[in-house]
Amino acid sequence: MSGSPPRFRGVSDLREFFRTNQTPIYFISPTAFNLLGIDRWVRNFHYVNYFDSFGGSHPNVFVPTDREAPEFSSIEDICNYLLRHREVTGWMKTLGPGGRAVFVMFDEQTESLAASAGLRVAHPPAELRHRLDSKIVTTRLGNDAGVPSVPNVLGRAASYRELAALAERSGLGHDLVVQMPYGDSGKTTFFVRSEADWAACAAKEPLASQDLKVMRRIDHRAIAVEAVLTRYGTLVGPLMNDITGHPELTPYRGGWAGNDYPATLTSAQKQQAREFTRRLGDRLAAEGYVGFFEVDYLVDTGTGELYLGELNPRISGISSMTNVTAGAYADLPLFLFHLLEYLDIDYEVDIGEINERWSREASVDVWSQIIIKETGDQVELLTQAPRTGIYRLGPDGTTAFRRWGNDWHGIVSESEAFYLRILAAGDYRYHGADMGALVTRGRLQTDDNRLEERCKQWAAGLRAEFAGARPVPQQRQPGSLLAFKMA
């Protein structure tokens, strides 16, 4: 940068910049969910998706008409398919050169395909993200930064006897949580108290051949927060409760299924969580990381201690709610501070001042979201599915479509919710499939981690809108393609 003053100084200048942005920015992902509504803030922001959630009615969503594709096994597969698609690349050319591409998940092949399409990936390199994504690496980085994890030991175990010995040497007891380095939405987190538990888990995943994080099991509440590592320091977003493991929403024990905001924490715990997140940002900077990241914390309900759970170097499943909180409206959505680091502009903001505003507890609005997964074991071809839009929950617990909507920003009461369709008629539903996402005002989970009755009613009411036929033989199913908080 030259010695001249920054062209954009403060939030008001940055708002003006984004409202007049000339650079095409593409969010390439299975659906628009994570960043839905960002196009309200950023001119020239587009969603490039595989699932046609809006049926062509959203002006900034592009879905190729020809979607004949091989079986996908990951979000990366879908992104790479879209970047190879002639409809997609041809449409992008009509919007002009110099575009930026943002993703939830991507790999080295994605980077190459984006470059071939004339796009710059607006994230740190895939190799760095993958390394930092490991739960083993996260634990070590947290230790370096002074952010403690639940008492644990890192190592390998080829049998339950070896696992028990590893835990015994570290004083962890016999009620254990075992995690593999990588995995999504609870699929590679296991609860082990016996040899039978170990055998059941080892039958699902190759535990014996992996480095493992073995933790003492605690009664806890899970807290999530997103942050952005900028050139001026780490900006910490709002703290939220995780909604995890409820069988009404997900078949995966310990699996993420949504969030509500604000987090149920004491003032001291909130201050500590924000400080821990700032420390992790400093530690990530030393690794060469820049931009968006998400942190999960575990609050021991017995002692009140706050522990590092996971660190996800990416846009996450709570981005959707982070972008509609009071702090986002007072300043800018957190994601826009990420974009600033990848748009080659000279700007200046006071991160300390923004952090102070975002930490205030006054004028907090309350939001919740849930991801509705298929909890049954059947494989069916859907013949009917609820459409995207605003729904109303009736006094009798039934749901009804009320009106069309692009996102949830206009919801004014707890009796309404925005439903984003993922699976539609003609798609297969299978065990663990993401069927849809719902966002509403108010809480959907109690302080002691039980689902509110209206949460159960929303999930049951929308499930009743699905119908399937022509069961097919069991076959290898793709992973949860919308596992927004893949660990």
C-alpha positions in Angstrom: 0.0 0.0 0.0 1.1 3.6 -0.6 1.7 6.1 2.1 -1.6 7.9 1.3 -4.6 7.5 3.7 -6.9 4.5 3.3 -9.6 5.1 0.7 -12.2 3.5 3.0 -12.2 4.5 6.7 -14.8 3.2 9.1 -17.9 1.1 8.7 -20.0 3.8 6.9 -17.4 3.9 4.0 -17.4 0.1 3.8 -21.2 -0.1 3.6 -21.0 2.3 0.7 -18.3 0.2 -0.9 -20.2 -3.0 -0.7 -23.4 -1.4 -2.0 -21.6 -0.3 -5.1 -19.3 -3.3 -5.5 -18.2 -4.0 -9.1 -16.4 -7.4 -8.5 -18.5 -10.5 -9.1 -18.5 -12.7 -6.0 -19.8 -16.2 -6.2 -20.8 -18.4 -3.3 -20.4 -21.9 -4.7 -22.0 -24.6 -2.5 -24.8 -27.2 -2.6 -27.3 -24.6 -1.4 -27.3 -20.9 -0.6 -28.0 -21.5 3.1 -24.8 -20.4 4.9 -24.7 -17.0 3.3 -28.3 -16.5 2.4 -29.1 -12.8 2.6 -25.6 -11.5 2.0 -26.8 -10.3 -1.4 -28.9 -7.7 0.5 -25.6 -6.1 1.5 -23.3 -6.8 -1.4 -24.0 -5.8 -5.0 -22.8 -8.4 -7.5 -23.1 -11.2 -5.0 -24.4 -14.5 -6.5 -25.1 -18.0 -5.3 -24.1 -21.0 -7.5 -25.9 -24.1 -6.3 -26.7 -27.7 -7.1 -29.9 -28.0 -5.2 -32.7 -25.9 -6.7 -34.1 -24.6 -3.4 -36.0 -21.7 -4.9 -37.4 -23.2 -8.1 -35.8 -20.3 -10.2 -37.5 -17.6 -8.2 -34.4 -16.1 -6.4 -32.8 -13.4 -8.6 -29.3 -14.1 -7.4 -29.3 -17.9 -7.3 -28.0 -19.8 -10.4 -28.6 -23.5 -10.7 -27.7 -25.3 -14.0 -30.6 -26.8 -15.8 -28.6 -29.9 -16.7 -27.8 -31.6 -13.4 -27.1 -35.1 -14.6 -24.0 -36.0 -12.4 -22.1 -38.9 -10.9 -22.7 -39.8 -7.3 -21.3 -37.2 -4.9 -19.5 -38.1 -1.8 -18.7 -34.7 -0.4 -19.4 -31.0 -0.6 -16.1 -30.6 -2.5 -17.4 -33.0 -5.2 -20.4 -30.8 -5.8 -18.3 -27.6 -5.9 -16.0 -29.2 -8.4 -18.9 -30.4 -10.5 -20.3 -26.9 -10.7 -17.0 -25.4 -11.6 -16.6 -27.8 -14.5 -20.2 -27.2 -15.7 -20.4 -25.4 -19.0 -23.6 -23.7 -18.1 -22.0 -22.3 -14.9 -18.7 -21.1 -16.5 -20.5 -19.7 -19.5 -22.9 -17.7 -17.2 -20.0 -16.4 -15.1 -18.3 -15.0 -18.2 -21.3 -12.8 -18.9 -20.8 -11.1 -15.5 -17.3 -9.9 -16.2 -13.7 -10.8 -15.3 -11.9 -10.8 -11.9 -14.5 -12.7 -9.9 -14.0 -14.1 -6.5 -15.2 -17.5 -5.3 -16.1 -18.4 -1.8 -17.0 -21.9 -0.4 -17.8 -23.8 2.7 -15.6 -26.7 1.6 -13.1 -27.0 -1.2 -9.9 -28.8 -2.1 -6.8 -28.4 -4.3 -8.8 -29.5 -7.4 -11.4 -26.8 -6.6 -8.6 -24.2 -6.6 -7.4 -25.4 -10.0 -10.9 -25.4 -11.5 -11.6 -21.9 -10.1 -8.3 -20.6 -11.7 -9.3 -22.1 -15.0 -12.6 -20.3 -14.8 -10.8 -17.0 -14.2 -11.7 -16.9 -10.5 -9.7 -16.1 -7.4 -10.5 -18.2 -4.3 -11.3 -15.8 -1.5 -9.9 -18.1 1.3 -6.6 -19.4 2.6 -5.1 -22.3 0.7 -7.0 -25.6 0.9 -3.8 -27.4 2.2 -3.6 -25.0 5.2 -7.3 -25.3 5.9 -7.2 -29.1 5.8 -4.2 -29.2 8.2 -5.8 -26.8 10.7 -9.1 -28.7 10.5 -7.7 -31.7 12.3 -9.0 -32.1 15.9 -5.5 -33.2 16.8 -3.9 -30.0 15.4 -6.7 -27.9 16.9 -6.0 -29.3 20.4 -2.3 -28.5 20.0 -2.9 -25.0 18.7 -5.3 -24.4 21.6 -2.7 -25.5 24.1 -0.2 -23.1 22.5 -2.7 -20.2 22.7 -3.6 -20.9 26.3 -7.1 -22.2 25.4 -7.6 -25.5 27.3 -9.4 -28.5 26.0 -11.4 -31.0 28.1 -8.8 -33.2 29.9 -7.5 -35.5 27.1 -4.7 -37.5 25.6 -3.7 -37.8 22.0 -2.6 -41.2 20.7 -3.5 -44.5 19.0 -5.3 -47.6 20.2 -5.8 -50.8 18.3 -8.1 -52.3 20.9 -10.3 -51.4 23.8 -7.6 -52.6 26.1 -5.1 -50.2 24.6 -7.7 -47.3 24.7 -8.4 -48.0 28.4 -4.6 -48.1 29.2 -4.1 -44.8 27.3 -6.9 -43.2 29.3 -5.8 -44.6 32.6 -2.3 -43.2 32.2 -3.8 -39.8 31.8 -6.3 -40.1 34.6 -9.3 -39.8 32.3 -11.4 -42.5 33.9 -13.5 -45.0 31.9 -16.3 -42.9 30.6 -14.7 -41.6 27.4 -15.3 -39.5 24.3 -13.2 -40.6 21.3 -12.7 -38.4 18.3 -11.0 -39.1 14.9 -9.0 -36.2 13.4 -11.6 -35.5 10.7 -15.3 -36.0 10.3 -18.6 -34.2 10.1 -21.6 -33.5 12.3 -20.9 -36.1 15.0 -20.2 -39.0 12.7 -16.6 -39.5 14.0 -17.2 -38.7 17.6 -17.8 -41.8 19.8 -18.9 -42.4 23.4 -17.0 -45.4 24.9 -17.5 -47.0 28.3 -17.0 -50.6 27.5 -15.4 -53.1 25.1 -18.8 -53.5 23.5 -19.0 -49.7 22.8 -15.5 -49.8 21.3 -16.4 -52.8 19.0 -19.6 -51.0 17.8 -17.7 -47.8 17.0 -14.8 -49.6 15.4 -17.2 -51.4 13.1 -18.3 -48.0 11.7 -14.9 -46.3 11.4 -11.3 -47.4 11.3 -10.4 -46.3 14.8 -7.3 -48.5 15.1 -5.5 -46.9 12.2 -6.1 -43.2 13.2 -4.6 -40.8 15.6 -7.3 -40.2 18.3 -8.3 -37.6 20.7 -9.5 -39.3 23.9 -11.3 -37.1 26.4 -12.9 -37.5 29.7 -16.7 -37.3 29.2 -18.3 -34.3 30.9 -21.8 -33.0 31.1 -21.7 -29.9 29.0 -23.4 -27.3 26.9 -22.0 -26.6 23.5 -21.3 -23.0 22.4 -20.4 -21.8 19.0 -18.9 -18.5 17.8 -17.5 -17.2 14.5 -14.7 -14.8 14.0 -12.7 -13.1 11.3 -8.9 -12.7 11.4 -8.3 -9.4 9.7 -5.2 -7.3 9.1 -6.2 -5.3 12.2 -6.8 -8.3 14.5 -9.6 -10.7 15.3 -13.2 -9.6 15.1 -15.3 -11.9 17.3 -18.9 -12.5 16.4 -21.9 -13.4 18.6 -22.0 -16.4 20.9 -24.6 -19.1 20.2 -25.8 -22.3 21.8 -25.4 -25.5 19.7 -28.4 -27.8 19.3 -26.8 -31.2 19.1 -27.8 -34.9 19.2 -31.6 -34.6 19.5 -33.1 -37.7 17.8 -36.1 -35.7 16.6 -33.6 -33.8 14.3 -30.6 -36.0 13.6 -29.7 -39.7 13.8 -26.2 -39.0 14.9 -25.5 -39.0 18.7 -23.6 -35.8 19.4 -24.3 -34.6 15.8 -24.9 -30.9 15.2 -28.5 -30.0 14.3 -28.8 -26.3 14.7 -28.3 -23.3 17.0 -30.0 -20.6 19.0 -28.8 -17.1 19.9 -27.8 -15.6 22.3 -25.7 -18.2 24.2 -26.8 -19.1 27.7 -23.6 -18.0 29.5 -22.7 -15.9 32.4 -21.0 -12.5 31.7 -17.7 -13.9 32.8 -18.0 -17.0 30.5 -18.9 -14.7 27.6 -15.9 -12.5 28.2 -13.7 -15.6 28.5 -15.0 -17.1 25.3 -14.4 -13.9 23.4 -10.8 -13.7 24.8 -10.1 -17.4 24.0 -11.3 -16.7 20.4 -9.1 -13.7 20.1 -6.1 -15.8 21.3 -6.9 -18.5 18.7 -7.0 -15.9 16.0 -3.5 -14.7 17.0 -2.3 -18.3 16.9 -3.9 -18.9 13.5 -2.2 -15.7 12.2 1.1 -17.3 13.1 0.2 -20.2 10.8 -0.5 -17.8 7.9 -4.3 -18.0 8.1 -6.5 -15.0 7.2 -10.3 -14.7 7.2 -13.3 -16.5 8.6 -13.2 -19.3 11.3 -15.6 -20.9 13.7 -14.9 -22.2 17.2 -17.0 -24.6 19.4 -16.6 -24.4 23.1 -17.8 -26.9 25.8 -19.1 -25.5 29.1 -18.8 -28.0 31.9 -22.3 -27.8 33.6 -20.8 -29.0 36.9 -17.8 -26.6 37.2 -18.6 -23.8 34.8 -15.2 -24.4 33.1 -15.0 -23.4 29.5 -13.1 -25.7 27.1 -12.1 -25.7 23.5 -14.2 -28.2 21.5 -13.4 -27.7 17.8 -11.9 -25.1 15.5 -13.3 -25.0 11.9 -11.3 -22.8 9.5 -14.2 -21.9 7.3 -17.7 -20.4 6.9 -19.9 -22.6 9.0 -23.4 -23.6 9.8 -23.9 -20.7 12.2 -23.0 -18.1 9.5 -26.7 -17.9 8.6 -27.6 -16.6 12.0 -24.4 -14.5 12.6 -25.5 -12.4 9.7 -28.9 -11.4 11.1 -27.9 -10.5 14.7 -28.1 -7.0 16.0 -24.4 -6.5 15.6 -24.6 -7.3 11.9 -27.2 -4.7 11.4 -25.4 -2.1 13.5 -22.1 -2.6 11.6 -21.7 -5.1 8.8 -22.3 -8.9 8.6 -19.2 -10.6 9.9 -18.6 -12.3 6.5 -18.0 -8.9 4.9 -14.9 -8.4 7.0 -13.7 -11.7 5.5 -14.3 -10.4 2.0 -12.4 -7.2 2.7 -9.2 -9.3 3.0 -9.7 -10.7 -0.5 -10.9 -7.7 -2.5 -7.6 -5.8 -2.9 -9.0 -2.6 -1.2 -7.3 -0.2 1.2 -9.4 0.2 4.3 -9.2 1.0 7.9 -11.4 0.1 10.8 -11.1 0.0 14.6 -11.5 -3.7 15.4 -11.3 -3.1 19.1 -14.3 -0.7 18.9 -16.4 -3.1 16.8 -15.6 -5.9 19.2 -16.7 -3.8 22.1 -20.0 -3.1 20.4 -20.6 -6.7 19.5 -19.9 -7.8 23.1 -22.7 -5.7 24.5 -25.7 -7.6 25.9 -28.2 -4.8 25.4 -30.7 -4.9 22.4 -30.1 -8.6 21.8 -32.6 -10.2 19.4 -33.3 -14.0 19.7 -33.0 -16.4 16.7 -32.9 -20.1 16.3 -32.2 -22.5 13.4 -32.4 -26.3 12.9 -31.3 -28.6 10.2 -33.8 -31.4 9.7 -32.2 -34.7 8.8 -33.7 -38.0 7.8 -33.7 -40.1 10.9 -35.1 -43.3 9.4 -33.2 -46.1 7.7 -35.4 -46.3 4.6 -34.2 -45.2 1.1 -37.0 -43.7 -0.8 -37.6 -41.6 -3.9 -39.5 -38.5 -2.8 -42.8 -37.8 -4.6 -43.6 -34.7 -2.5 -41.6 -32.2 -0.5 -42.3 -28.8 1.2 -41.3 -25.7 -0.8 -39.0 -22.9 0.3 -40.8 -20.0 1.9 -42.4 -18.6 5.1 -44.5 -21.1 7.1 -46.7 -20.6 10.1 -47.1 -22.8 13.1 -50.7 -23.2 14.2 -52.1 -23.5 17.7 -52.6 -27.2 17.1 -48.9 -27.7 16.2 -49.4 -28.1 12.4 -47.5 -26.1 9.9 -48.8 -24.3 6.8 -47.1 -22.4 4.0 -47.9 -18.7 4.2 -46.0 -16.8 1.5 -42.9 -16.8 -0.7 -39.6 -15.5 0.7 -36.0 -15.3 -0.3 -34.7 -15.6 3.3 -35.6 -15.1 6.9 -34.9 -11.4 7.4 -38.6 -10.4 7.3 -39.8 -12.8 10.0 -41.4 -10.8 12.8 -42.8 -13.4 15.2 -42.1 -16.8 16.7 -45.1 -18.3 15.0 -43.4 -17.9 11.6 -40.3 -19.6 10.2 -38.4 -19.6 7.0 -37.9 -23.1 5.5 -35.2 -23.7 2.9 -35.8 -26.7 0.8 -32.9 -29.1 0.2 -34.5 -32.3 -0.9 -37.3 -32.0 -3.5 -39.5 -34.4 -5.3 -37.4 -36.6 -7.5 -34.5 -36.7 -4.9 -33.7 -39.7 -2.8 -34.0 -39.5 1.0 -31.7 -41.8 3.1 -30.4 -42.1 6.6 -28.7 -38.9 7.6 -29.7 -36.9 4.5 -30.3 -33.2 5.1 -33.9 -32.6 4.2 -34.2 -28.9 4.9 -33.2 -26.0 7.1 -35.5 -23.9 9.3 -34.9 -20.4 10.8 -37.2 -18.6 13.2 -37.2 -16.1 16.0 -37.2 -17.2 19.7 -35.5 -20.2 21.3 -36.0 -23.8 20.2 -34.0 -25.3 23.0 -34.1 -24.9 26.8 -31.2 -23.9 29.0 -30.8 -27.6 30.0 -30.5 -28.8 26.4 -34.0 -30.0 25.8 -36.0 -29.2 22.7 -38.8 -26.8 23.1 -42.2 -28.2 22.2 -42.6 -25.9 19.3 -39.3 -27.1 17.9 -40.6 -30.6 17.9 -43.8 -29.3 16.2 -41.9 -27.5 13.5 -39.8 -30.6 12.7 -42.8 -33.0 12.8 -45.0 -30.6 10.8 -42.5 -30.2 8.0 -41.6 -33.9 7.9 -45.3 -34.5 7.4 -45.0 -32.5 4.1 -42.7 -35.2 2.6 -44.0 -38.3 0.9 -41.9 -41.1 -0.7 -42.5 -44.1 -2.9 -40.7 -46.9 -4.8 -38.3 -48.0 -2.1 -34.9 -48.9 -3.6 -32.4 -51.5 -2.5 -29.8 -50.3 0.1 -26.8 -48.9 -1.6 -23.8 -46.7 -0.8 -25.2 -43.3 0.0 -23.3 -40.0 -0.2 -22.3 -38.3 3.0 -24.3 -35.6 4.5 -23.8 -33.1 1.7 -25.1 -30.2 3.7 -23.1 -30.9 6.9 -22.6 -27.2 7.5 -20.3 -27.6 10.4 -18.0 -30.4 9.0 -15.3 -30.9 11.6 
